[in-house]
Amino acid sequence: MMQKINRRQFAKGTIAAMATITLSGTKSSGQVRGANDAIRIAVAGLTGRGSAHVGAYVAMPNVRITHLVDPDSRSFARRLTQIQGPAPATIADIRRALEGNNVDAISIATPNHWHALMTIWAAQAGKHVYVEKPSSHNIHEGRITVDVARRHNVIVQHGTQSRSDAAYTNTVAAIQSGRYGRLLVSRAMCYKLRNTIGTRPNADAPAEIDFNLWLGPAQRTPFHTNLVHYNWHWFWAFGNGDIGNQGVHQMDIARWAIRGATLPTSVVSVGGRFGYVDQGQSANSQVTMMEFGDTKLIFEVRGLRSDGYRGQGVGNVFHLEQGVISGHRFFPNGGNASEAIPAMNVAARPGGSNHFANFIAAVRSGRTADLNANIEEGHYSSALCHLANISYQLGTEVAFRPRHARTTENRDMLESVERMEAHLSGAPHNLKLDGLRLRVGPKLMVQARTENFNGNAEANRLLTRQYREGFVVPDRVG
């Protein structure tokens, strides 16, 4: 039986201290399938990334979409036009697709708050999973997905496609080789224009949407049209801001470059929602710093129009002892010329650069080691986004001037904050910083092994959420 999590209990201890939930898989778990065996897929979440999921699978031999799943029945028609041959079943509730033996895997492109629970349910039923980024809506449920996948021996691929990109694989290998000296700062950026979403009034959900099912694990809240089908990203109950939307791709690359990195020892985040007043809750301007021993990971979000940094807008820049890597090129200290990163002869996993093909190849082999982005890698990179947002959400609003001590105690953090200030106050935005308030989060000390904040009950409460009956992520898998 699944039980509601006790927040007070969670704050006092670790995941290991919580109630144990045992889930039972089916005999389909871990089966190896030959090249000519059809892999039967249920695609859940049909707007946005759902289109890419359907398009990827219909292009593969011996892969068949058997179910299209979405609580909004208006989404079915467009996806059906992508599919040749027998039409898949169209259903609202993923549990119907998991009941029988006519589905081998599910592919999840729903809003973030559904990612973990669908993964858990699928693994419990012995189904393999491709889950979009981030793998979770919070850190606790991310760890549970890892534990469930391991217990039931299912393949779970995380939708951070850069892990299947040969250029990133080569660049990361070059950084980790020490060829350019120690990695000092692993920088990730999401400079992506996000215009105001305005304010939409509460209303009745359209008859075609099962809004109770759309809400799923989230607490009941009134419907408004800023939730369906994209702007849910900017509401804490459903999304994780742009750091957990587009940004998790770049966060994953930044962590990947730090050899052996899981969770940091500390995190601090500052920012705000500037340039307009609307219904959104997450930051559209944010600077986060995490410490991984001698390496700092810095993440920058800019939702207002912005020039790039060292040629990158949505991308990564790596600061090393001997120079900087940007765009897969090395720029040595004191020099004007750059050089391409040499080939590092990294062994490729099956599927080539196609992340979905890599998933299907691993389903056929039954080997988690064949995945480019297994669920634990996805969990750690998603967790970094959640850590940043926890510091931000716990922050206090202060004047931009004089600068808060937390933004000046590290020169790399200060440099990033100064550039954010120049970005906001300069053309074309010309915002008056004296009239704005900057949210400055606390510096939180992270216990990587137990995945919590040692002794900080306020921060620990944000590691999980209250779940609705019938949509509860278990406390622990035993």
NUPA-631077 format. One record per residue (C-alpha): x, y, z; residue number from 0. Coordinates in nm, 2 decimals, m for minus. Last residue first. Example, Ala and Ser with C-alpha at 12.3 -4.5 7.8 and 13.67 -1.06 7.14 Angstrom:
2
{rec {1.37; m0.11; 0.71}; 1} {rec {1.23; m0.45; 0.78}; 0} 
END
This chain:
478
{rec {1.19; m0.21; 0.01}; 477} {rec {1.10; 0.10; m0.19}; 476} {rec {1.07; 0.42; 0.02}; 475} {rec {0.82; 0.70; 0.10}; 474} {rec {0.60; 0.60; m0.19}; 473} {rec {0.48; 0.86; m0.45}; 472} {rec {0.11; 0.91; m0.39}; 471} {rec {m0.14; 0.96; m0.67}; 470} {rec {m0.45; 0.78; m0.54}; 469} {rec {m0.48; 1.02; m0.25}; 468} {rec {m0.32; 1.35; m0.33}; 467} {rec {0.05; 1.40; m0.26}; 466} {rec {0.21; 1.64; m0.02}; 465} {rec {0.55; 1.74; m0.14}; 464} {rec {0.92; 1.64; m0.13}; 463} {rec {1.26; 1.78; m0.08}; 462} {rec {1.10; 2.11; 0.01}; 461} {rec {1.04; 2.01; 0.37}; 460} {rec {1.42; 1.95; 0.40}; 459} {rec {1.49; 2.32; 0.34}; 458} {rec {1.28; 2.42; 0.64}; 457} {rec {1.41; 2.13; 0.85}; 456} {rec {1.77; 2.22; 0.81}; 455} {rec {1.95; 1.96; 1.02}; 454} {rec {2.16; 1.82; 0.73}; 453} {rec {2.01; 1.92; 0.41}; 452} {rec {1.91; 1.61; 0.22}; 451} {rec {2.03; 1.35; m0.04}; 450} {rec {2.16; 1.10; 0.22}; 449} {rec {2.50; 1.06; 0.05}; 448} {rec {2.51; 1.41; m0.10}; 447} {rec {2.45; 1.59; 0.23}; 446} {rec {2.39; 1.95; 0.11}; 445} {rec {2.47; 2.27; 0.29}; 444} {rec {2.23; 2.55; 0.19}; 443} {rec {2.35; 2.90; 0.12}; 442} {rec {2.03; 3.10; 0.17}; 441} {rec {1.85; 3.24; m0.12}; 440} {rec {1.86; 3.61; m0.23}; 439} {rec {1.55; 3.74; m0.40}; 438} {rec {1.64; 4.07; m0.57}; 437} {rec {1.39; 4.36; m0.53}; 436} {rec {1.35; 4.62; m0.80}; 435} {rec {1.31; 5.00; m0.79}; 434} {rec {1.68; 5.08; m0.75}; 433} {rec {1.75; 4.83; m1.03}; 432} {rec {1.58; 5.06; m1.28}; 431} {rec {1.52; 4.84; m1.58}; 430} {rec {1.66; 4.95; m1.91}; 429} {rec {1.53; 4.64; m2.09}; 428} {rec {1.68; 4.71; m2.44}; 427} {rec {1.94; 4.81; m2.34}; 426} {rec {2.11; 4.79; m2.00}; 425} {rec {1.97; 4.76; m1.65}; 424} {rec {1.87; 4.39; m1.67}; 423} {rec {2.17; 4.27; m1.86}; 422} {rec {2.41; 4.48; m1.65}; 421} {rec {2.26; 4.33; m1.33}; 420} {rec {2.29; 3.98; m1.47}; 419} {rec {2.65; 4.05; m1.56}; 418} {rec {2.72; 4.17; m1.20}; 417} {rec {2.55; 3.86; m1.07}; 416} {rec {2.78; 3.63; m1.28}; 415} {rec {3.09; 3.81; m1.17}; 414} {rec {2.98; 3.80; m0.81}; 413} {rec {2.93; 3.42; m0.82}; 412} {rec {3.28; 3.37; m0.98}; 411} {rec {3.43; 3.60; m0.72}; 410} {rec {3.28; 3.42; m0.42}; 409} {rec {3.16; 3.60; m0.11}; 408} {rec {2.99; 3.88; m0.31}; 407} {rec {2.64; 3.75; m0.39}; 406} {rec {2.59; 3.62; m0.03}; 405} {rec {2.71; 3.95; 0.11}; 404} {rec {2.41; 4.12; m0.04}; 403} {rec {2.50; 4.40; m0.28}; 402} {rec {2.43; 4.75; m0.16}; 401} {rec {2.23; 4.79; m0.37}; 400} {rec {2.01; 4.53; m0.54}; 399} {rec {1.76; 4.58; m0.26}; 398} {rec {1.65; 4.26; m0.07}; 397} {rec {1.39; 3.99; m0.11}; 396} {rec {1.44; 3.69; 0.11}; 395} {rec {1.52; 3.34; m0.02}; 394} {rec {1.36; 3.01; 0.07}; 393} {rec {1.22; 2.97; m0.29}; 392} {rec {1.56; 3.05; m0.44}; 391} {rec {1.75; 2.80; m0.22}; 390} {rec {1.49; 2.53; m0.30}; 389} {rec {1.50; 2.62; m0.67}; 388} {rec {1.88; 2.57; m0.70}; 387} {rec {1.84; 2.23; m0.52}; 386} {rec {1.56; 2.13; m0.76}; 385} {rec {1.78; 2.20; m1.06}; 384} {rec {2.06; 2.00; m0.91}; 383} {rec {1.82; 1.72; m0.84}; 382} {rec {1.74; 1.70; m1.21}; 381} {rec {2.10; 1.64; m1.29}; 380} {rec {2.13; 1.37; m1.01}; 379} {rec {1.81; 1.19; m1.11}; 378} {rec {1.89; 1.19; m1.48}; 377} {rec {2.22; 1.02; m1.41}; 376} {rec {2.03; 0.77; m1.19}; 375} {rec {1.78; 0.71; m1.46}; 374} {rec {2.03; 0.60; m1.72}; 373} {rec {2.14; 0.86; m1.98}; 372} {rec {2.35; 0.69; m2.25}; 371} {rec {2.20; 0.35; m2.20}; 370} {rec {2.38; 0.03; m2.29}; 369} {rec {2.49; m0.02; m1.93}; 368} {rec {2.12; m0.07; m1.84}; 367} {rec {2.14; m0.39; m2.04}; 366} {rec {1.82; m0.57; m2.14}; 365} {rec {1.96; m0.60; m2.49}; 364} {rec {1.63; m0.51; m2.67}; 363} {rec {1.54; m0.25; m2.42}; 362} {rec {1.89; m0.11; m2.44}; 361} {rec {1.86; m0.08; m2.82}; 360} {rec {1.52; 0.09; m2.78}; 359} {rec {1.67; 0.35; m2.55}; 358} {rec {1.97; 0.42; m2.78}; 357} {rec {1.72; 0.46; m3.06}; 356} {rec {1.54; 0.72; m2.86}; 355} {rec {1.86; 0.91; m2.80}; 354} {rec {1.95; 0.91; m3.17}; 353} {rec {2.32; 1.00; m3.19}; 352} {rec {2.43; 0.64; m3.25}; 351} {rec {2.18; 0.38; m3.13}; 350} {rec {2.42; 0.15; m2.95}; 349} {rec {2.69; 0.29; m2.72}; 348} {rec {2.99; 0.47; m2.86}; 347} {rec {3.35; 0.41; m2.73}; 346} {rec {3.53; 0.74; m2.67}; 345} {rec {3.83; 0.79; m2.90}; 344} {rec {3.93; 1.13; m2.76}; 343} {rec {3.92; 1.32; m3.09}; 342} {rec {4.08; 1.65; m3.06}; 341} {rec {3.89; 1.96; m2.93}; 340} {rec {3.91; 2.22; m3.20}; 339} {rec {4.15; 2.50; m3.16}; 338} {rec {4.11; 2.87; m3.08}; 337} {rec {4.31; 3.18; m3.18}; 336} {rec {4.33; 3.49; m2.97}; 335} {rec {4.56; 3.38; m2.70}; 334} {rec {4.62; 3.49; m2.34}; 333} {rec {4.47; 3.18; m2.19}; 332} {rec {4.39; 2.92; m2.45}; 331} {rec {4.05; 2.91; m2.62}; 330} {rec {3.94; 2.55; m2.67}; 329} {rec {3.66; 2.47; m2.91}; 328} {rec {3.36; 2.25; m2.85}; 327} {rec {3.13; 2.55; m2.86}; 326} {rec {3.31; 2.70; m2.56}; 325} {rec {3.61; 2.56; m2.38}; 324} {rec {3.82; 2.81; m2.18}; 323} {rec {4.18; 2.83; m2.09}; 322} {rec {4.48; 2.66; m1.93}; 321} {rec {4.34; 2.62; m1.58}; 320} {rec {3.99; 2.54; m1.70}; 319} {rec {3.67; 2.74; m1.74}; 318} {rec {3.40; 2.54; m1.92}; 317} {rec {3.12; 2.72; m2.11}; 316} {rec {2.79; 2.55; m2.17}; 315} {rec {2.48; 2.62; m2.38}; 314} {rec {2.16; 2.80; m2.44}; 313} {rec {2.31; 3.14; m2.52}; 312} {rec {2.67; 3.06; m2.59}; 311} {rec {2.92; 3.27; m2.79}; 310} {rec {3.13; 3.36; m2.50}; 309} {rec {2.82; 3.47; m2.32}; 308} {rec {2.52; 3.53; m2.54}; 307} {rec {2.31; 3.85; m2.59}; 306} {rec {1.99; 3.86; m2.40}; 305} {rec {1.61; 3.89; m2.45}; 304} {rec {1.44; 3.84; m2.11}; 303} {rec {1.42; 3.48; m1.97}; 302} {rec {1.78; 3.47; m1.85}; 301} {rec {1.88; 3.17; m1.64}; 300} {rec {2.25; 3.13; m1.53}; 299} {rec {2.40; 2.82; m1.37}; 298} {rec {2.73; 2.81; m1.20}; 297} {rec {2.91; 2.48; m1.11}; 296} {rec {3.22; 2.55; m0.90}; 295} {rec {3.51; 2.30; m0.90}; 294} {rec {3.77; 2.25; m0.63}; 293} {rec {3.53; 2.03; m0.42}; 292} {rec {3.19; 2.03; m0.60}; 291} {rec {3.04; 2.36; m0.49}; 290} {rec {2.71; 2.50; m0.64}; 289} {rec {2.63; 2.85; m0.76}; 288} {rec {2.30; 2.97; m0.89}; 287} {rec {2.21; 3.28; m1.08}; 286} {rec {1.85; 3.35; m1.18}; 285} {rec {1.65; 3.57; m1.41}; 284} {rec {1.30; 3.45; m1.52}; 283} {rec {1.24; 3.31; m1.17}; 282} {rec {0.94; 3.08; m1.11}; 281} {rec {0.59; 3.21; m1.00}; 280} {rec {0.41; 3.30; m1.32}; 279} {rec {0.09; 3.49; m1.31}; 278} {rec {0.22; 3.82; m1.45}; 277} {rec {0.42; 4.13; m1.37}; 276} {rec {0.68; 4.22; m1.63}; 275} {rec {1.05; 4.29; m1.67}; 274} {rec {1.17; 4.09; m1.38}; 273} {rec {1.09; 3.76; m1.21}; 272} {rec {1.37; 3.72; m0.95}; 271} {rec {1.72; 3.61; m0.89}; 270} {rec {1.95; 3.45; m0.64}; 269} {rec {2.06; 3.09; m0.57}; 268} {rec {2.30; 2.92; m0.32}; 267} {rec {2.41; 2.56; m0.32}; 266} {rec {2.65; 2.35; m0.11}; 265} {rec {2.83; 2.02; m0.09}; 264} {rec {2.72; 1.93; m0.44}; 263} {rec {2.53; 1.63; m0.56}; 262} {rec {2.66; 1.36; m0.79}; 261} {rec {2.99; 1.45; m0.95}; 260} {rec {3.24; 1.17; m1.04}; 259} {rec {3.44; 1.38; m1.29}; 258} {rec {3.29; 1.72; m1.33}; 257} {rec {3.20; 1.74; m1.71}; 256} {rec {2.88; 1.55; m1.65}; 255} {rec {2.76; 1.81; m1.40}; 254} {rec {2.78; 2.09; m1.66}; 253} {rec {2.63; 1.86; m1.93}; 252} {rec {2.34; 1.77; m1.70}; 251} {rec {2.28; 2.14; m1.61}; 250} {rec {2.27; 2.22; m1.98}; 249} {rec {1.99; 1.98; m2.04}; 248} {rec {1.82; 2.07; m1.71}; 247} {rec {1.80; 2.43; m1.84}; 246} {rec {1.53; 2.38; m2.10}; 245} {rec {1.28; 2.29; m1.83}; 244} {rec {1.43; 2.26; m1.48}; 243} {rec {1.63; 2.58; m1.49}; 242} {rec {1.34; 2.72; m1.69}; 241} {rec {1.10; 2.70; m1.39}; 240} {rec {1.04; 2.38; m1.21}; 239} {rec {0.69; 2.28; m1.32}; 238} {rec {0.36; 2.15; m1.17}; 237} {rec {0.30; 2.29; m0.83}; 236} {rec {0.58; 2.55; m0.86}; 235} {rec {0.41; 2.73; m1.15}; 234} {rec {0.63; 2.85; m1.44}; 233} {rec {0.63; 2.52; m1.64}; 232} {rec {0.25; 2.51; m1.62}; 231} {rec {0.29; 2.77; m1.91}; 230} {rec {0.28; 2.49; m2.17}; 229} {rec {m0.06; 2.32; m2.23}; 228} {rec {m0.27; 2.40; m2.04}; 227} {rec {m0.18; 2.57; m1.72}; 226} {rec {m0.22; 2.93; m1.83}; 225} {rec {m0.57; 2.85; m1.93}; 224} {rec {m0.70; 2.84; m1.58}; 223} {rec {m0.82; 2.55; m1.37}; 222} {rec {m0.85; 2.58; m0.99}; 221} {rec {m0.61; 2.39; m0.77}; 220} {rec {m0.63; 2.04; m0.62}; 219} {rec {m0.29; 1.93; m0.48}; 218} {rec {m0.05; 1.78; m0.73}; 217} {rec {0.00; 1.40; m0.77}; 216} {rec {m0.26; 1.38; m1.06}; 215} {rec {m0.35; 1.73; m1.17}; 214} {rec {m0.42; 1.62; m1.53}; 213} {rec {m0.63; 1.33; m1.39}; 212} {rec {m0.85; 1.57; m1.20}; 211} {rec {m0.86; 1.79; m1.50}; 210} {rec {m1.00; 1.53; m1.73}; 209} {rec {m0.99; 1.76; m2.03}; 208} {rec {m1.24; 1.74; m2.32}; 207} {rec {m1.51; 1.92; m2.12}; 206} {rec {m1.30; 2.23; m2.10}; 205} {rec {m1.19; 2.31; m1.74}; 204} {rec {m1.41; 2.55; m1.56}; 203} {rec {m1.26; 2.89; m1.50}; 202} {rec {m1.00; 3.07; m1.29}; 201} {rec {m0.89; 3.39; m1.46}; 200} {rec {m0.57; 3.42; m1.67}; 199} {rec {m0.29; 3.66; m1.59}; 198} {rec {m0.02; 3.75; m1.84}; 197} {rec {0.22; 3.49; m1.97}; 196} {rec {0.50; 3.74; m2.01}; 195} {rec {0.76; 3.65; m2.27}; 194} {rec {1.02; 3.38; m2.22}; 193} {rec {1.33; 3.44; m2.44}; 192} {rec {1.60; 3.18; m2.37}; 191} {rec {1.93; 3.24; m2.21}; 190} {rec {1.97; 2.91; m2.03}; 189} {rec {2.33; 2.89; m1.93}; 188} {rec {2.56; 2.63; m1.78}; 187} {rec {2.91; 2.70; m1.64}; 186} {rec {3.16; 2.44; m1.51}; 185} {rec {3.41; 2.65; m1.32}; 184} {rec {3.76; 2.55; m1.23}; 183} {rec {3.82; 2.24; m1.43}; 182} {rec {4.18; 2.14; m1.37}; 181} {rec {4.43; 2.14; m1.65}; 180} {rec {4.36; 2.15; m2.03}; 179} {rec {4.44; 1.78; m2.10}; 178} {rec {4.31; 1.67; m1.76}; 177} {rec {4.14; 1.37; m1.92}; 176} {rec {3.81; 1.49; m1.77}; 175} {rec {3.79; 1.79; m1.99}; 174} {rec {3.87; 1.59; m2.30}; 173} {rec {3.61; 1.32; m2.22}; 172} {rec {3.35; 1.60; m2.17}; 171} {rec {3.44; 1.74; m2.51}; 170} {rec {3.41; 1.40; m2.68}; 169} {rec {3.08; 1.32; m2.53}; 168} {rec {2.95; 1.66; m2.61}; 167} {rec {3.05; 1.62; m2.98}; 166} {rec {2.92; 1.27; m3.00}; 165} {rec {2.57; 1.37; m2.88}; 164} {rec {2.39; 1.08; m2.71}; 163} {rec {2.43; 1.23; m2.36}; 162} {rec {2.31; 1.56; m2.52}; 161} {rec {1.96; 1.39; m2.54}; 160} {rec {1.87; 1.45; m2.17}; 159} {rec {1.55; 1.26; m2.19}; 158} {rec {1.63; 1.00; m1.91}; 157} {rec {1.63; 0.63; m2.01}; 156} {rec {1.48; 0.37; m1.78}; 155} {rec {1.54; 0.00; m1.85}; 154} {rec {1.37; m0.23; m1.60}; 153} {rec {1.52; m0.46; m1.34}; 152} {rec {1.23; m0.43; m1.09}; 151} {rec {1.44; m0.33; m0.79}; 150} {rec {1.67; m0.11; m1.00}; 149} {rec {1.39; 0.08; m1.16}; 148} {rec {1.22; 0.12; m0.82}; 147} {rec {1.53; 0.25; m0.65}; 146} {rec {1.60; 0.51; m0.93}; 145} {rec {1.24; 0.62; m0.94}; 144} {rec {1.25; 0.66; m0.56}; 143} {rec {1.55; 0.89; m0.58}; 142} {rec {1.37; 1.12; m0.81}; 141} {rec {1.06; 1.12; m0.58}; 140} {rec {1.27; 1.26; m0.30}; 139} {rec {1.44; 1.53; m0.51}; 138} {rec {1.14; 1.70; m0.64}; 137} {rec {0.93; 1.72; m0.97}; 136} {rec {1.12; 1.42; m1.11}; 135} {rec {1.30; 1.29; m1.42}; 134} {rec {1.35; 1.64; m1.55}; 133} {rec {1.36; 1.57; m1.83}; 132} {rec {1.15; 1.33; m2.03}; 131} {rec {1.11; 0.97; m1.93}; 130} {rec {1.18; 0.67; m2.15}; 129} {rec {1.05; 0.37; m1.95}; 128} {rec {1.06; m0.01; m1.95}; 127} {rec {0.76; m0.19; m1.82}; 126} {rec {0.75; m0.45; m1.54}; 125} {rec {0.42; m0.33; m1.39}; 124} {rec {0.60; m0.18; m1.09}; 123} {rec {0.84; m0.02; m1.33}; 122} {rec {0.55; 0.15; m1.51}; 121} {rec {0.39; 0.27; m1.19}; 120} {rec {0.72; 0.42; m1.07}; 119} {rec {0.79; 0.59; m1.40}; 118} {rec {0.44; 0.73; m1.41}; 117} {rec {0.49; 0.86; m1.06}; 116} {rec {0.82; 1.02; m1.14}; 115} {rec {0.72; 1.21; m1.45}; 114} {rec {0.37; 1.33; m1.34}; 113} {rec {0.48; 1.66; m1.18}; 112} {rec {0.69; 1.75; m1.48}; 111} {rec {0.41; 1.78; m1.73}; 110} {rec {0.38; 1.48; m1.96}; 109} {rec {0.63; 1.35; m2.22}; 108} {rec {0.66; 1.00; m2.09}; 107} {rec {0.75; 0.70; m2.31}; 106} {rec {0.61; 0.37; m2.19}; 105} {rec {0.75; 0.03; m2.25}; 104} {rec {0.66; m0.33; m2.33}; 103} {rec {0.29; m0.29; m2.38}; 102} {rec {0.05; m0.57; m2.47}; 101} {rec {0.08; m0.77; m2.14}; 100} {rec {m0.21; m0.60; m1.96}; 99} {rec {m0.27; m0.34; m1.69}; 98} {rec {m0.01; m0.08; m1.78}; 97} {rec {m0.20; 0.08; m2.07}; 96} {rec {m0.50; 0.13; m1.84}; 95} {rec {m0.29; 0.28; m1.57}; 94} {rec {m0.18; 0.55; m1.82}; 93} {rec {m0.52; 0.72; m1.79}; 92} {rec {m0.67; 0.92; m2.07}; 91} {rec {m0.69; 0.66; m2.35}; 90} {rec {m0.64; 0.64; m2.73}; 89} {rec {m0.57; 0.29; m2.86}; 88} {rec {m0.32; 0.29; m3.14}; 87} {rec {m0.43; 0.30; m3.50}; 86} {rec {m0.30; 0.01; m3.72}; 85} {rec {m0.08; 0.13; m4.00}; 84} {rec {0.07; 0.48; m4.03}; 83} {rec {0.11; 0.71; m3.73}; 82} {rec {0.17; 1.08; m3.75}; 81} {rec {m0.19; 1.16; m3.82}; 80} {rec {m0.28; 0.99; m3.50}; 79} {rec {m0.08; 1.25; m3.31}; 78} {rec {m0.29; 1.54; m3.44}; 77} {rec {m0.62; 1.36; m3.36}; 76} {rec {m0.53; 1.26; m3.00}; 75} {rec {m0.46; 1.59; m2.84}; 74} {rec {m0.82; 1.70; m2.81}; 73} {rec {m0.88; 1.41; m2.57}; 72} {rec {m0.70; 1.60; m2.29}; 71} {rec {m0.62; 1.35; m2.02}; 70} {rec {m0.34; 1.20; m2.25}; 69} {rec {m0.23; 0.86; m2.35}; 68} {rec {m0.17; 0.73; m2.70}; 67} {rec {m0.14; 0.35; m2.70}; 66} {rec {0.00; 0.08; m2.92}; 65} {rec {0.29; 0.26; m3.08}; 64} {rec {0.49; 0.00; m3.26}; 63} {rec {0.87; m0.05; m3.29}; 62} {rec {0.99; m0.32; m3.53}; 61} {rec {1.17; m0.07; m3.75}; 60} {rec {1.20; 0.29; m3.62}; 59} {rec {1.05; 0.60; m3.78}; 58} {rec {0.72; 0.56; m3.59}; 57} {rec {0.92; 0.57; m3.27}; 56} {rec {1.09; 0.90; m3.32}; 55} {rec {0.78; 1.09; m3.45}; 54} {rec {0.57; 0.98; m3.16}; 53} {rec {0.83; 1.10; m2.91}; 52} {rec {0.89; 1.42; m3.10}; 51} {rec {0.51; 1.50; m3.10}; 50} {rec {0.50; 1.42; m2.72}; 49} {rec {0.76; 1.69; m2.67}; 48} {rec {0.49; 1.96; m2.69}; 47} {rec {0.15; 1.80; m2.68}; 46} {rec {0.09; 1.43; m2.65}; 45} {rec {0.17; 1.33; m2.29}; 44} {rec {0.20; 0.95; m2.25}; 43} {rec {0.33; 0.74; m2.54}; 42} {rec {0.26; 0.37; m2.50}; 41} {rec {0.52; 0.16; m2.68}; 40} {rec {0.53; m0.20; m2.81}; 39} {rec {0.87; m0.32; m2.91}; 38} {rec {0.83; m0.57; m3.20}; 37} {rec {1.07; m0.86; m3.20}; 36} {rec {1.29; m0.87; m3.51}; 35} {rec {1.60; m0.73; m3.35}; 34} {rec {1.57; m0.98; m3.06}; 33} {rec {1.42; m0.90; m2.72}; 32} {rec {1.59; m0.95; m2.38}; 31} {rec {1.35; m0.97; m2.09}; 30} {rec {1.45; m0.77; m1.78}; 29} {rec {1.10; m0.73; m1.64}; 28} {rec {0.84; m0.91; m1.84}; 27} {rec {0.78; m1.15; m1.55}; 26} {rec {0.59; m0.87; m1.37}; 25} {rec {0.70; m0.63; m1.10}; 24} {rec {0.61; m0.62; m0.73}; 23} {rec {0.63; m0.30; m0.52}; 22} {rec {0.74; m0.29; m0.16}; 21} {rec {0.70; 0.03; 0.03}; 20} {rec {0.92; 0.09; 0.33}; 19} {rec {0.84; 0.38; 0.57}; 18} {rec {1.10; 0.64; 0.61}; 17} {rec {1.44; 0.64; 0.79}; 16} {rec {1.64; 0.56; 0.47}; 15} {rec {1.50; 0.86; 0.30}; 14} {rec {1.67; 1.07; 0.56}; 13} {rec {1.57; 1.20; 0.89}; 12} {rec {1.41; 1.48; 1.08}; 11} {rec {1.27; 1.67; 0.78}; 10} {rec {1.12; 1.36; 0.64}; 9} {rec {0.94; 1.27; 0.96}; 8} {rec {0.79; 1.62; 0.98}; 7} {rec {0.68; 1.59; 0.62}; 6} {rec {0.50; 1.26; 0.67}; 5} {rec {0.46; 1.10; 0.33}; 4} {rec {0.12; 0.98; 0.23}; 3} {rec {0.11; 0.60; 0.21}; 2} {rec {0.12; 0.35; m0.08}; 1} {rec {0.00; 0.00; 0.00}; 0} 
END
